[in-house]
Amino acid sequence: MEKALEEAELKIKALNTLIDLAEEQLNIDIRKKSGAKQSLKQNKTILK
């Protein structure tokens, strides 16, 4: 069980590093900002 937790934490760290690098190199925001909400137009598009 402890080994699984260590592996999960390592995976999270690796994914966060990947996201950080992609955001920096591609100059885009990947992570959703806290408190950010989708516009009504986006919601309608998603629901179609």
C-alpha positions in Angstrom: 0.0 0.0 0.0 2.8 2.4 0.9 4.6 1.6 -2.4 1.4 2.4 -4.4 1.2 5.8 -2.6 4.8 6.6 -3.4 4.2 5.7 -7.1 1.0 7.8 -7.2 2.9 10.8 -5.7 5.7 10.4 -8.2 3.2 10.2 -11.1 1.5 13.4 -9.9 4.9 15.2 -9.7 5.8 14.0 -13.2 2.5 15.1 -14.7 2.8 18.5 -13.0 6.3 18.9 -14.4 5.0 18.0 -17.9 2.2 20.6 -17.6 4.6 23.2 -16.3 7.0 22.6 -19.3 4.2 22.6 -21.8 2.7 25.9 -20.5 6.1 27.5 -20.5 7.2 26.3 -24.0 3.9 26.7 -25.7 3.0 29.9 -23.8 -0.5 28.6 -23.0 -2.5 28.0 -19.8 -3.4 24.4 -19.4 -4.5 24.4 -15.7 -8.0 25.7 -15.0 -7.8 28.8 -12.8 -9.6 28.5 -9.5 -12.9 30.3 -9.6 -12.9 30.4 -13.4 -16.3 29.6 -14.9 -17.2 28.6 -18.5 -19.2 31.1 -20.4 -22.8 30.3 -21.3 -21.7 30.1 -25.0 -19.1 27.5 -24.2 -21.6 25.5 -22.1 -24.1 25.4 -25.0 -21.3 24.3 -27.4 -20.3 21.5 -25.1 -23.8 20.3 -24.6 -24.5 20.0 -28.4 
